[in-house]
Amino acid sequence: MTTNILSSTIVLEALRDDNYENWSACIQNYFLAQDLWDMFETTTEPPKPEQVVEFKGWRKKNAAALHAIQISCGVEILSKIKDISSAKTVWYTLAKLMCQPPNPKVEPNNPGYSALKEALQSADWETATDFLKHHPNSKTAKITTLGKTALHVSVAAGHLRIVEELMELFSEDELEVQDNNGNTALMETTYRGQYKMAERMLRKNKKLIRIRSNGDRYLPVVKAMRYGHIKLARYLYSLTPLEDLVPENGTSGTTLCKAAIFSKTFDIALDLIRHCPRLALATDGATPTSPLHALASMPSAFPSGNRLVFWKRWISSCIHIQSSETNTNEVHLIVHKEDQESQSDVEKTNRSSDTEHLYKMKLVHEQSHELLRLMCKEVSNSYQDEMHNGEIYSVIHCAIKEGIFEFVRDVLKANPDLLLLRDENKRNVFMFAVQCRQAKIFSLVYGLNLKNRMLNTRDIFKNKILHLAGMPPISSGLDRIQGAALQMQREVQWFKEVQSVIPPRDSEVVNRDNKTPRELFIEQHKDLLKEGEKWMKDTANSCTVVAALILTIMFAAAFTVPGGNNQGTGLPVFFNKRLFMLFMVSDSLSLFSSVTSVLMFLGILTSRYTEEDFLIYLPTKMIIGLSTLFFSIAAMMIAFSSGLLLILDEQSFMVIPAICFASIPVALFVLMQFPLLVDMFISTYGSGIFDRKMKPWL
């Protein structure tokens, strides 16, 4: 899927010298939403090019993150980082450039703080303490152009011992000194996740936890969470008074809850919503969306957003999540658990990496389900004006677009009035589900007594629901389907399935442009029809060449048998051997199946290629053609192996390597084409798109 990224969709303003805090907060949230933030948190080296799979995945994520940063920078800033190829290096380079300006402001008659600043940055405590002894007022003086004190500079430099030494000289009130942006030294620790420094400061002055920055008015815990420092955020949250996070006292609680959801730190989000349910629908100033909207944009937090193979589904069903892990009332208990590294290491060694991943995934699913349940209580108590203020309907649209079945069902169940609401185009939730091609969500209509009412509506363009099925999807769902022909088949299936659930008269209803649903479908799918025809013909041509080659070889092999013929009788020399009979049978089967395959592919090449043909006719021919081709290849390999055994007199030490090497190209061909055959068979003869046996859920 191709994605066009504009800087305006990531940050409000390009990075300049004076807006780094707001810029970094916006772009970090973008990285969290795109699952790119782990690149900046990891302490391990990037994979080497020899590790092909790992390196390819890292390179793709690095390029995406680097591109997002570059297009979000001003020209002057970009010129300083354009030659750096690592997104992580660029991130920390920008942090250093923005937070540590090279030219400190020197006030008239001051002692000059360059020596002190350099000593603190290089961890030279002897020089620093000597300077402080001769200039006592410099302890809390602002020694940089951003107004940072000696403690701020030491925290930014990351020297824990220097910070501890300075704190011995500071009183409680002096720890509350803020820089020009209103950041205390504690706030400075949130930018880099310096847990131990924050812990030392809060032991000395717990009031630091409540001091907000000047610009965005965020608390330290919000900054830590937004910058992805989860351990520090949990610790700060355990000390932050709840009254500082309620909507009446600012947007910190809303922003914290959203950041916790984006980073899948659901224990904090759960605790917040339990103690203050109003946060579920509250919005903040940076992005006018609620925590409920944030949850609706996280498909990976729900089972419907994770497609697992059958054996992983089985393992996941066997994993038991203790209720204490989803019903966490005291977040600081989790902080203490994280500190017990030895215990954590033992637990991790007892689980395989796959099982550990499935365990974490299921824990996230359980926590997100509990969080959604709590939020739905608030939704059920919402009045009409709160629905619009909290953007509940736009939240449902987001969840439908992401395909989060559980979210849509539970929110509609919590407040059934949402079923009757329509968007700006006068389309209800099921009409939007058809537009997004979300079959499981549309299947919810089968569990409603209001099914006919939901399906018998028009939008502002006089379109009925079948007209929407005739339009191309507005989401990228088709990109997950292999090949234009299967994409066209899926579109025809959607049209036919929707047509089957509406009254027959609606199939001939015209819209504002005087078009019936079928006329609209034909018009809107012209390009996809041509692409599907080209894909079918290209595939058929390629497979015809292979099938014809096998046919030629097998026909010739039938009359030039291994060992030749007996001159006296005219019969093959190995006529009485069982391997010879196996050779002849497999040769014949390969010949007949390749002939069938060629005929099927010729039928595809000479088809009319109407929309209806893509539903059953063309896929069936392709399925038969590919199946007989694979069977022909398998029979050919059996004939080859038995013939080789006859000629070499069953000398296995020579035959087995020869057969293995000969099988490699054949196996590669089958591996490349077999998934296509499976997908096509399931798509054509599967159980259908919709779940017509949906149980009543409302």
C-alpha atoms as one frame of an Amber mdcrd trajectory, in Angstrom:
protein
   0.000   0.000   0.000   1.384   3.360  -0.998   1.088   6.136   1.573   1.591
   9.813   0.840   2.752  11.680   3.944   2.480  15.438   4.212   4.204  17.320
   7.018   0.915  18.963   7.959  -0.537  15.557   8.804   2.259  14.903  11.312
   3.034  18.260  12.919   1.235  21.596  13.008   4.390  23.560  12.158   7.765
  22.639  10.696  10.601  22.497  13.240  12.267  25.819  14.065  14.589  26.955
  16.825  11.684  28.061  19.023   9.088  25.247  18.787  10.983  22.046  19.517
   8.817  20.931  22.462   5.521  21.110  20.581   7.110  19.657  17.434   8.676
  16.702  19.222   5.431  15.923  21.081   3.430  15.816  17.838   5.917  13.721
  15.903   6.408  11.315  18.793   2.677  10.646  18.913   2.867   9.977  15.171
   5.676   7.456  15.722   3.683   5.746  18.486   0.612   5.467  16.257   2.710
   4.049  13.386   4.586   1.538  15.629   7.911   3.284  14.897   8.799   4.541
  18.393  10.521   1.290  19.413  13.374   2.256  17.054  14.232   5.185  19.332
  13.916   3.269  22.619  16.010   0.217  21.778  19.547   0.048  23.133  20.740
  -2.668  20.748  22.612  -2.102  17.506  20.672  -2.257  14.211  20.746  -5.665
  12.485  23.551  -6.298  10.038  22.891  -6.682   6.276  23.727 -10.383   6.616
  20.568 -10.770   8.723  18.410 -10.333   5.643  14.902 -10.429   7.153  15.692
  -8.391  10.274  17.765  -5.848   8.315  15.050  -5.394   5.689  12.408  -4.725
   8.373  14.702  -2.310  10.248  15.639  -0.465   7.039  11.972   0.025   6.108
  11.037   1.400   9.562  14.172   3.574   9.672  13.377   5.068   6.259   9.760
   5.783   7.271  10.816   7.488  10.524  13.667   9.420   8.877  11.372  10.645
   6.098   8.754  11.791   8.614  11.374  13.780  10.550  12.915  15.334   7.441
   9.644  16.578   5.930   8.671  18.016   9.329  11.794  20.187   9.642  12.391
  23.704   8.396  14.995  24.276   5.682  17.618  25.558   8.123  17.245  22.617
  10.508  17.104  20.112   7.631  20.466  21.327   6.349  22.035  20.254   9.664
  20.709  16.667   9.606  20.279  15.839   5.906  23.482  13.758   5.782  22.540
  11.520   8.745  21.064   8.188   7.643  19.867   6.883  11.032  16.496   8.112
  12.319  17.559   7.441  15.920  20.740   9.479  15.497  18.769  12.331  13.919
  16.274  12.298  16.804  18.913  12.627  19.510  20.928  15.095  17.434  17.890
  17.365  17.218  17.253  16.994  20.951  20.838  18.031  21.643  20.721  20.944
  19.205  17.424  22.286  20.521  17.910  21.682  24.251  21.562  22.698  24.524
  22.205  25.914  22.563  25.874  26.487  21.904  26.051  30.155  22.961  24.999
  30.779  26.592  23.634  34.185  27.424  25.998  36.130  29.676  24.390  38.913
  31.658  26.287  42.104  32.509  28.591  41.771  35.547  27.987  37.994  35.807
  30.960  35.685  36.373  30.553  33.955  32.924  29.022  30.542  33.094  30.837
  28.839  30.213  33.330  27.162  32.534  30.579  25.878  34.829  28.479  24.590
  31.949  31.409  22.789  30.326  32.406  21.231  33.633  28.877  19.929  34.260
  28.533  18.546  30.735  31.871  16.725  30.981  31.139  15.410  34.515  34.090
  17.364  35.972  32.725  17.778  39.492  35.966  19.111  40.907  35.945  22.123
  38.562  32.194  22.604  38.979  32.283  22.577  42.787  35.222  24.976  42.772
  33.225  27.371  40.547  30.144  27.092  42.771  32.253  27.758  45.848  33.602
  31.010  44.427  30.222  32.030  42.922  27.472  30.876  45.333  24.693  32.604
  43.383  25.454  30.570  40.268  23.839  27.531  41.887  20.361  28.590  40.764
  21.401  31.073  38.073  20.171  30.651  34.501  23.333  29.757  32.618  21.968
  29.125  29.093  19.899  31.138  26.630  16.893  28.909  27.458  17.245  29.789
  31.113  18.493  26.416  32.319  20.232  26.120  35.659  23.233  24.013  36.603
  20.860  21.187  37.608  19.025  21.361  34.280  22.322  21.125  32.384  23.519
  18.167  34.460  20.264  16.293  33.892  20.472  16.961  30.140  24.061  15.684
  30.144  22.922  12.478  31.860  25.444  12.451  34.718  23.666  10.908  37.718
  26.534  11.430  40.174  26.762  15.149  39.314  23.003  15.523  39.742  23.146
  13.831  43.157  26.024  16.079  44.250  24.159  19.209  43.123  20.978  18.136
  44.894  22.909  17.992  48.158  23.534  21.714  47.733  19.911  22.543  46.825
  17.037  23.201  49.165  13.553  21.886  48.394  12.442  25.254  47.016  15.540
  25.589  44.834  14.614  22.309  43.087  11.478  24.075  41.831  13.414  26.630
  39.752  12.094  26.644  36.178  13.758  27.522  32.888  12.286  29.912  30.334
   9.817  27.240  29.158   8.615  26.559  32.681  10.462  23.237  32.948  11.868
  22.125  36.275  14.828  19.767  36.471  12.305  16.951  37.030  10.598  17.873
  33.750  14.016  17.663  32.087  14.293  13.988  33.122  11.094  13.171  31.223
  12.690  13.978  27.867  15.262  11.178  28.246  13.569   8.792  30.663  16.087
   9.308  33.475  14.254   7.255  36.101  16.858   7.335  38.882  17.325  11.095
  38.662  13.569  11.638  38.889  13.374   9.287  41.858  16.118  11.182  43.733
  14.442  14.557  43.102  10.993  13.414  44.209  12.393  11.935  47.393  13.602
  15.404  48.279  10.619  17.419  46.985   7.341  15.690  46.086   5.764  18.986
  45.032   7.781  18.788  41.779   5.291  16.198  40.491   2.574  18.895  40.275
   4.542  21.688  38.575   3.415  22.157  34.970   5.366  23.555  32.029   4.470
  27.009  30.759   3.448  26.368  27.144   1.284  23.248  27.031   0.649  23.159
  30.803   1.446  19.449  30.940   2.462  17.618  34.091   5.749  15.634  34.187
   3.907  12.311  33.918   2.327  13.449  30.629   5.680  14.426  29.182   7.237
  11.102  30.158   4.397   9.145  28.563   4.380  11.219  25.378   8.109  10.716
  24.971   7.664   6.957  25.331   9.454   6.451  28.661   6.979   3.960  30.091
   8.837   2.967  33.267   9.333   6.589  34.285   5.727   7.421  33.386   4.415
   4.626  35.617   6.522   5.851  38.509   5.426   9.471  38.084   1.793   8.422
  37.703   1.900   6.541  40.994   2.814   9.838  42.713   0.588  12.241  40.751
  -2.595  13.306  42.606  -5.756  12.327  40.735  -7.248  15.805  41.086  -4.491
  17.153  38.826  -5.670  14.850  36.013  -9.413  15.492  35.997 -10.806  17.493
  33.004 -11.665  20.480  35.209  -7.956  21.041  35.930  -6.670  21.032  32.374
  -5.998  18.579  29.578  -3.174  16.611  31.212  -5.438  13.697  32.122  -6.874
  13.435  28.603  -3.472  13.683  26.937  -1.991  11.136  29.359  -4.804   8.678
  28.708  -4.420   9.018  24.924  -0.642   8.628  25.069  -1.040   5.542  27.281
  -3.424   4.007  24.752  -1.137   4.744  21.803   1.804   3.126  23.630  -0.421
   0.201  24.783   0.229   1.057  28.431  -3.302   0.062  29.285  -2.743  -0.279
  33.033  -2.467   3.515  33.336  -5.364   4.125  30.947  -7.535   1.674  32.893
  -6.710   3.283  36.213  -7.482   6.753  34.844 -10.868   5.770  33.390 -11.822
   3.824  36.544 -11.220   6.854  38.731 -12.432   9.484  36.255 -14.815   8.053
  33.608 -15.398  11.539  32.145 -11.932  11.376  30.572 -13.237   8.823  28.056
 -15.007  11.532  26.036 -12.863  14.539  26.991 -10.682  16.211  24.369  -7.454
  18.181  24.613  -6.203  21.261  22.840  -3.403  19.689  20.791  -5.620  17.264
  18.854  -9.395  17.549  19.339  -9.904  13.831  19.874 -10.823  11.830  22.953
  -9.245   8.719  24.518 -12.182   6.787  23.062 -11.097   7.991  19.613  -7.511
   6.946  20.366  -8.701   3.440  21.243 -10.750   3.323  18.019  -7.573   3.932
  15.997  -5.688   0.975  17.537  -6.769  -2.188  15.659  -3.746  -4.111  16.968
  -5.176  -3.773  20.499  -8.120  -6.037  19.585  -8.373  -9.652  18.400  -9.995
  -8.594  15.103  -6.887  -6.567  14.258  -4.496  -9.534  14.585  -4.661 -12.294
  11.998  -2.966 -15.371  13.419  -2.280 -18.720  11.778  -4.253 -21.626  13.229
  -1.519 -22.939  15.542  -0.937 -19.483  17.046  -4.682 -19.122  17.581  -4.640
 -22.445  19.422  -1.707 -21.398  21.632  -3.393 -18.061  22.319  -6.603 -19.819
  23.393  -4.585 -21.859  25.898  -2.982 -18.808  27.508  -4.706 -17.739  30.710
  -4.570 -14.104  31.767  -5.055 -13.609  35.504  -7.774 -11.149  36.412  -5.312
  -9.196  38.556  -3.368  -8.256  35.420  -6.355  -6.627  33.738  -7.938  -5.210
  36.895  -4.929  -3.247  38.112  -6.102  -0.755  40.700  -2.669   0.284  41.924
  -0.273   1.185  39.150   2.678   1.608  41.481   2.580  -2.161  42.065   3.494
  -2.621  38.416   6.401  -0.224  38.871   7.736  -2.343  41.709   7.325  -5.453
  39.569   9.445  -3.920  36.825  12.233  -3.295  39.312  12.429  -6.972  40.131
  14.626  -7.701  37.130  15.786 -11.103  38.289  12.242 -12.369  38.657  11.321
 -10.938  35.260  14.301 -12.620  33.619  13.319 -15.993  35.077   9.786 -15.632
  33.756  11.030 -14.708  30.286  13.342 -17.724  30.089  10.405 -19.995  30.896
   8.569 -18.856  27.778   9.605 -19.124  24.156   9.781 -15.899  22.162   6.595
 -16.792  20.249   4.725 -17.669  23.424   5.953 -14.488  25.101   4.718 -12.444
  22.150   1.318 -14.187  22.198   1.060 -13.716  25.965   1.713  -9.974  25.690
  -0.701  -9.710  22.775  -3.471 -11.486  24.671  -2.827  -9.347  27.753  -3.222
  -6.236  25.581  -6.467  -7.664  24.172  -7.851  -8.335  27.642  -6.853  -4.903
  28.911  -8.258  -3.117  25.854 -11.529  -5.027  26.235 -11.778  -3.964  29.877
 -10.935  -0.371  28.953 -13.596  -0.385  26.230 -16.130  -1.779  28.697 -15.467
   1.104  31.107 -15.629   3.671  28.318 -18.901   2.221  27.044 -20.458   2.925
  30.433 -19.720   6.587  29.856 -21.059   6.343  26.291 -24.311   4.795  27.562
 -24.780   7.760  29.921 -24.122  10.365  27.235 -26.810  12.722  26.045 -27.224
  13.960  22.496 -25.026  17.053  22.888 -22.270  14.997  24.537 -22.358  12.631
  21.582 -21.343  15.457  19.304 -18.923  17.106  21.731 -17.231  13.807  22.426
 -17.275  12.940  18.714 -18.664   9.496  19.416 -20.017   9.121  15.919 -16.691
  10.048  14.311 -15.116   7.573  16.716 -17.365   4.819  15.337 -16.399   5.847
  11.800 -12.734   5.511  12.751 -13.326   2.056  14.258 -15.270   0.922  11.167
 -12.495   2.113   8.877  -9.934   0.216  10.967 -12.177  -2.876  11.025 -12.406
  -3.131  14.832 -15.500  -5.310  15.103 -15.500  -5.540  18.913 -15.317  -1.770
  19.322 -18.237  -1.018  16.992 -20.441  -3.721  18.500 -19.828  -2.713  22.120
 -20.247   1.042  21.541 -23.501   0.553  19.594 -24.696  -1.836  22.272 -23.911
   0.730  24.971 -25.941   3.415  23.195 -28.343   2.024  20.533 -29.386   5.565
  19.585 -26.134   5.781  17.629 -27.662   3.380  15.084 -30.092   6.092  14.049
 -27.497   8.857  13.708 -26.080   9.751  10.308 -22.954  11.518   9.133 -22.748
  14.678   7.026 -23.705  12.636   3.944 -26.733  11.156   5.751 -25.193   7.689
   5.837 -25.623   5.348   8.804 -23.007   3.003  10.251 -23.901   0.091   7.956
 -23.706   2.232   4.839 -20.246   3.343   5.961 -19.279  -0.287   6.639 -20.160
  -1.109   3.020 -18.055   1.836   1.831 -15.091   0.527   3.857 -15.782  -3.107
   2.847 -15.859  -4.267   6.469 -17.843  -7.495   6.158 -17.763  -8.546   9.799
 -19.049  -5.160  10.942 -21.783  -5.131   8.287 -22.808  -8.610   9.481 -23.986
  -6.975  12.711 -27.114  -5.990  10.789 -28.211  -9.658  10.827 -28.458  -9.506
  14.614 -30.830  -6.522  14.577 -34.595  -6.332  14.510 -34.136  -3.022  12.682
 -32.373  -4.625   9.716 -34.850  -3.446   7.084 -34.870   0.085   8.469 -31.091
   0.263   8.518 -30.804  -0.918   4.895 -33.693   1.092   3.440 -32.214   4.596
   3.631 -30.796   7.136   1.174 -27.912   9.565   1.508 -27.881  13.177   0.317
 -26.991  11.979  -3.202 -30.067   9.715  -3.256 -27.789   6.659  -3.098 -29.103
   3.542  -1.438 -26.830   1.007   0.189 -26.459  -1.011  -3.041 -25.183   2.108
  -4.821 -22.430   2.312  -2.192 -21.532  -1.323  -2.863 -21.165  -0.324  -6.514
 -18.591   2.341  -5.668 -14.879   1.603  -5.063 -14.007   1.168  -1.354 -12.741
   4.204   0.521 -10.298   2.141   2.615  -7.273   0.108   1.551  -8.828  -3.322
   2.137  -8.417  -4.396  -1.506  -4.642  -3.981  -1.244  -4.532  -7.053   1.003
  -6.016  -9.211  -1.789  -3.532 -10.729  -4.221  -4.039  -9.861  -7.868  -6.451
  -7.557  -9.664  -8.675 -10.495 -10.685  -9.316 -11.517  -7.088  -9.889  -7.875
  -6.188 -12.495  -7.653  -8.934 -14.052 -10.900  -7.717 -14.301  -9.494  -4.195
 -16.023  -6.347  -5.469 -18.565  -8.433  -7.418 -19.119 -10.600  -4.330 -19.803
  -7.524  -2.222 -22.300  -6.223  -4.770 -24.100  -9.581  -4.978 -24.135 -10.104
  -1.200 -25.567  -6.649  -0.481 -28.078  -7.147  -3.284 -29.258 -10.351  -1.631
 -30.197  -8.633   1.653 -32.204  -5.715   0.235 -35.686  -5.740  -1.312 -35.587
  -6.631  -5.067 -37.061  -3.257  -6.028 -33.989  -1.460  -4.603 -31.806  -3.035
  -7.297 -33.417  -0.796  -9.923 -33.635   2.432  -7.906 -31.744   5.363  -9.443
 -29.702   7.960  -7.581 -29.411  11.710  -8.154 -27.348  11.071 -11.309 -30.118
   8.808 -12.624 -27.958   5.663 -12.352 -28.985   2.255 -11.051 -26.596   0.406
  -8.708 -25.450  -1.919 -11.516 -24.787   0.966 -13.902 -22.783   2.686 -11.198
 -20.834  -0.504 -10.494 -19.898  -0.951 -14.168 -18.863   2.678 -14.511 -16.812
   2.791 -11.304 -14.990  -0.511 -11.917 -13.862  -0.080 -15.538 -10.195   0.283
 -14.621 -10.214  -2.617 -12.174 -11.932  -4.776 -14.819  -9.134  -4.059 -17.314
  -6.471  -4.749 -14.689  -8.210  -8.011 -13.743  -8.358  -9.093 -17.383  -4.660
  -8.322 -17.864  -3.750 -10.201 -14.665  -5.771 -13.257 -15.701  -4.266 -13.333
 -19.193  -0.701 -12.829 -17.965  -1.077 -15.618 -15.402  -2.729 -17.931 -17.929
  -0.011 -17.240 -20.523   2.782 -17.999 -18.046   1.170 -21.209 -16.844   0.329
 -22.302 -20.413   4.025 -22.183 -21.306   4.900 -24.420 -18.341   2.029 -26.840
 -19.014   2.874 -27.067 -22.730   6.523 -27.770 -21.903   5.518 -30.598 -19.529
   3.124 -31.957 -22.162   5.901 -32.064 -24.766   8.383 -33.749 -22.415   5.919
 -36.341 -21.138   4.745 -37.198 -24.644   8.323 -37.764 -25.779   9.192 -39.731
 -22.608   6.314 -42.165 -23.249   7.985 -43.392 -26.473  11.628 -43.131 -25.406
  11.418 -45.189 -22.239  14.382 -45.657 -19.889  16.713 -48.495 -21.023  15.232
 -48.658 -24.511  13.369 -51.596 -26.094  14.222 -55.275 -26.467  15.267 -55.855
 -30.099  13.646 -59.286 -30.190  10.260 -58.600 -28.630   9.998 -54.844 -29.088
   8.970 -54.480 -25.466  10.794 -52.133 -23.079  13.843 -53.693 -21.383  12.457
 -52.905 -17.890   8.917 -53.952 -18.765   8.630 -56.471 -15.911   9.928 -54.138
 -13.195   7.528 -52.351 -10.854   9.463 -49.099 -11.143   8.821 -49.142 -14.893
   5.082 -49.424 -14.333   5.307 -46.500 -11.885   7.188 -44.544 -14.546   4.526
 -45.184 -17.196   1.569 -44.432 -14.916   3.059 -41.178 -13.624   4.081 -40.184
 -17.163   0.523 -40.754 -18.397  -1.033 -38.863 -15.482   1.342 -35.949 -16.020
   0.524 -35.927 -19.727  -3.247 -35.968 -19.244  -3.251 -33.373 -16.469  -0.999
 -31.010 -18.449  -3.376 -31.298 -21.421  -6.280 -30.406 -19.109  -4.297 -27.499
 -17.728  -3.529 -26.118 -21.197  -7.200 -26.343 -22.181  -8.298 -24.491 -19.032
  -5.793 -21.700 -19.590  -6.827 -21.412 -23.244 -10.421 -21.070 -22.024  -9.318
 -18.175 -19.806  -7.533 -16.462 -22.690 -10.650 -16.622 -24.886 -13.199 -15.512
 -22.269 -15.442 -12.418 -22.623 -14.272 -10.849 -19.347 -17.536  -9.390 -18.128
 -18.016  -8.433 -14.484 -20.024 -11.609 -13.844 -17.226 -13.810 -15.222 -14.945
 -12.820 -12.344 -17.367 -14.214  -9.773 -17.260 -17.967 -10.546 -16.447 -18.701
 -14.194 -12.903 -17.356 -14.516 -11.735 -18.295 -10.985 -13.017 -21.861 -11.494
 -11.056 -22.238 -14.719  -7.962 -20.819 -13.033  -8.379 -23.177 -10.062  -8.717
 -26.234 -12.332  -5.813 -25.072 -14.501  -3.465 -24.476 -11.566  -4.526 -27.668
  -9.762  -3.928 -29.866 -12.818  -0.653 -28.041 -13.477   0.588 -28.765  -9.947
  -0.552 -32.377 -10.264   1.222 -32.625 -13.601   4.441 -31.281 -12.073   4.220
 -33.761  -9.171   3.593 -36.688 -11.549   6.478 -35.532 -13.751   8.851 -35.607
 -10.785   7.692 -39.113  -9.879   8.306 -40.234 -13.482  11.729 -38.589 -13.443
  12.679 -40.220 -10.136  11.492 -43.720 -11.134  13.244 -43.453 -14.515  16.477
 -42.392 -12.835  16.260 -45.316 -10.412  15.782 -47.747 -13.315  18.758 -46.438
 -15.271  21.117 -46.244 -12.291  20.026 -49.644 -11.008  18.661 -48.198  -7.780
  22.018 -46.765  -6.656  20.586 -44.452  -4.013  23.835 -42.614  -3.297  23.686
 -41.217  -6.847  19.936 -41.005  -7.349  18.908 -39.126  -4.194  21.170 -36.063
  -4.731  20.110 -35.881  -8.382  16.418 -35.967  -7.491  16.890 -33.374  -4.730
  18.658 -30.910  -7.024  16.109 -31.436  -9.807  13.272 -30.789  -7.358  14.518
 -27.330  -6.296  13.230 -25.268  -9.284   9.988 -27.232  -9.345   9.456 -26.669
  -5.625  10.142 -22.957  -6.007   7.511 -22.680  -8.744   4.937 -24.503  -6.637
   5.702 -22.410  -3.537   5.229 -19.194  -5.502   1.953 -20.209  -7.140   0.328
 -22.450  -4.519  -0.719 -19.584  -2.167  -2.546 -18.046  -5.145  -4.449 -21.289
  -5.671  -5.418 -21.476  -1.983  -6.553 -17.834  -1.895  -8.596 -18.258  -5.051
 -10.259 -21.452  -3.811 -11.220 -19.901  -0.470 -12.443 -16.718  -2.152 -14.562
 -18.624  -4.686 -15.907 -21.527  -2.654 -15.594 -20.189   0.885 -18.439 -19.600
   3.311 -19.180 -16.145   1.912 -18.392 -12.606   2.979 -21.097 -12.038   5.595
 -21.909 -13.935   8.771 -25.614 -14.551   8.202 -25.836 -16.553  11.443 -25.009
 -13.526  13.584 -26.764 -13.908  16.925 -28.914 -11.087  18.297 -26.564  -8.718
  20.089 -28.787  -5.766  20.980
